[in-house]
Amino acid sequence: MLEAMSARLRDGGIRSSGITILYSLIEKVKQYPDGISLGRGDPDFVTPAHILDAVRRGLSGEDPRPSRQVRTELCQAIADRLRTVNGIEIDPQTEIVLTQGGQEALCLMVFAAIGPGDEIIVPDPNYNTYADAVAMAGGVRVPVPTAVEDNFMLDPDRVRAAITSRTGALLLVSPNNPTAAVLSPDRVQALAALADEHDLLILADDVYDRFLYDGAVHTSPASLPGMKGRTLTLNALSKTYAMTGWRLGWVAGPAPLMRQVRRIKEAVSGDVSTISARAGLAALTGPQEPLHQMRAAYARRRRFVMDALDRGGLAYGRPQGGQFILVDIRRTGLGSMALAHRLIEETHVVVYPGVAFGEAWDGFVRMTFLQPDPVLAEAVDRVTKALARRDG
């Protein structure tokens, strides 16, 4: 049985790339005192003080609420958030499962939606853990390519062409990682109509839904008429409230599907920690000014990086959301891994090689703007100058 599972994971494409590649690059740049990372997706802000204070009061006994009450209130706060931000009506008791961050939510969602041999249509490129989760579930990943010339927008016609009798689910990640593309409301409606027509489940990743730019509008598929019954939606607090490491996320969806999500969750890891639950409750119900400040900072940094890339004549997908930019480096004549190593050696800056998202994306690198303004300015200046030298 173990041999069969190992073979299935190999055939399904479980890769040591992605995070492993990035960590190796980050370790390499540490040899330089002035090294800067534009690779990881962790916010450079600290967790807001009112969240830390809520945890302190819980640990000291100043807040005597028992764990069960805290989790119940957290599920209600998530339901309120889903209603006001995403337009989704959810029963907090039966239609939400708390998870150990977005990563577990991602896996639970995939495991509940597909089984061995089931096909799932995914935008390409996207966050590479989805490929691993699909492989572990025994499913078949069917990528639908996007293009820098179209700002990496998922085309409903291409999705339709990819649907077969084995298709069971459609993954929608908006804003997308790594492309930062935001599906417009009309595209979400078109994709939802396809799911309804072909009886597909939709897996919606809304992790970056609070970070939108230039008037972009986020549409949660489950908010559309008739779609809640076939949609699982995940989110997490890591990016929105600078809570990477607190490990708190959720999956929300119709009760019948959520029973399956809950069964898998209970078998894998049990409930979330009370500490994280207290932090999450404070994040969702407390002051939102820290979120607004982060969003304003990201919008400013995003504009700065885009201007620098424009001056250097570099093509990229216009980032409508999220915290990163996917840059076309094909004109350098180097693959993304080779270029990433060169940039570390020449500029002491880490970027994320596109090949980690699949061989088709070896001509791209992902750059985040998750550094303080002066550090970001220095890193981008080094990188754009180095790329200009390669053109010369």
Secondary structure as UniProt FT lines:
FT   HELIX           2..12
FT   HELIX           19..29
FT   TURN            30..31
FT   TURN            33..34
FT   STRAND          36..37
FT   HELIX           49..60
FT   HELIX           67..81
FT   HELIX           82..86
FT   TURN            92..94
FT   STRAND          96..99
FT   HELIX           101..113
FT   TURN            116..117
FT   STRAND          119..124
FT   HELIX           129..136
FT   TURN            137..138
FT   STRAND          140..145
FT   HELIX           148..150
FT   TURN            151..152
FT   HELIX           156..162
FT   TURN            165..166
FT   STRAND          167..173
FT   TURN            177..179
FT   HELIX           185..197
FT   TURN            198..199
FT   STRAND          201..205
FT   TURN            207..210
FT   TURN            214..215
FT   HELIX           221..223
FT   TURN            225..227
FT   HELIX           228..230
FT   STRAND          231..236
FT   TURN            238..242
FT   TURN            244..246
FT   STRAND          249..252
FT   HELIX           255..268
FT   HELIX           274..285
FT   HELIX           289..311
FT   TURN            312..313
FT   STRAND          324..328
FT   HELIX           330..332
FT   HELIX           336..347
FT   STRAND          349..350
FT   STRAND          352..353
FT   HELIX           354..357
FT   HELIX           359..361
FT   TURN            362..363
FT   STRAND          364..368
FT   HELIX           373..391
//
